[in-house]
Amino acid sequence: MTKEEFCYRLKELNLTQKDFANIANIPYSTLNNWGTTAQNGKIIPVPSWVRPFLEYYDKSIKYDAIREELIKYMTEKLAIKI
């Protein structure tokens, strides 16, 4: 994943880079270094764990929305106390 792909995916998920840094518990400055050139001349890559992390984050957002709808339905329509 390139830095550009990373930023695009964050935008799709309605997250800022600071949001991501907080969620992933990494320093914001570390995230800012991704895609830049290090002193040795190599580009600092986006870590390989970031893509699956964002995929699972996306799934969890969708799961939470479905769960909330189910709870709402069960409590309103079926009169089940949760």
N, C-alpha and C positions, 0 to 999 in steps of 0.2 A: 504494500500500500504506500503510495506516495503521500507527501504532505498535502498536495492538492486534493487527492482522493479523500484523505482524512478530513480536511476542512469541508469538502462537499458533503460528506456523510454526516458530519456534525450539523450542518445546515438542514439536511433532510430530517434529522432527529430533533431539530429546534433546540440545539445545545450550543453554548459558547465554549470556547477553549477553556475558559476558567471553570465553567460548569463541569466539563469533562475532567479537568485536573482534580477538582474536589471529589467527584464520584469515584475516580480511579485512585484517589489518594496518592497523587504524584505531584511534585512541585511544578508550578506553572512554568517556571524557567526551563525545566527539563523538556516540557512539551514544546516550548518555543524553539528549542534547538533542533528539533526534528526537521529534516530537509535542508539544514544549513551545512556548510563545509567546515569540518574540524581543522585543527592546526596541521594535521598530517595530510590534508588535502582530500580526505574522503568525506563523502556526504553522510551525515548522521541519519540513519534510516528511522522510519516509524517502526517501533517494535512489532514483531509478528503477533503478539497477543492482542493488539489493538483491534484488528478486524473482527475476530470472534467476540471480543468484549462488546463491541458496538452492535453486533448481530444479536447477542443475548440481551443487551439493553433494550433493543427495539422489540424483541419478543416479550420482554417483561412488561414493557409499557402496554402492549396490546393485551397481554394476559390480565393486567390490572384493570383495564377498561372493561373487558369481558366479565371479570369477576364482579366488578361493581354493578354492572347491568344485571347479572344473575342475582345478586343479593337484593337489589332494588326490586326485581320481579318477584322474588320469593317472599319478601316482606310485604309488598303491596298487594300482589295478586293471590298469593297462596296463604297469606297471613301466618308465615313462619317467622318465629322470633330467632334472630341470629345474634 
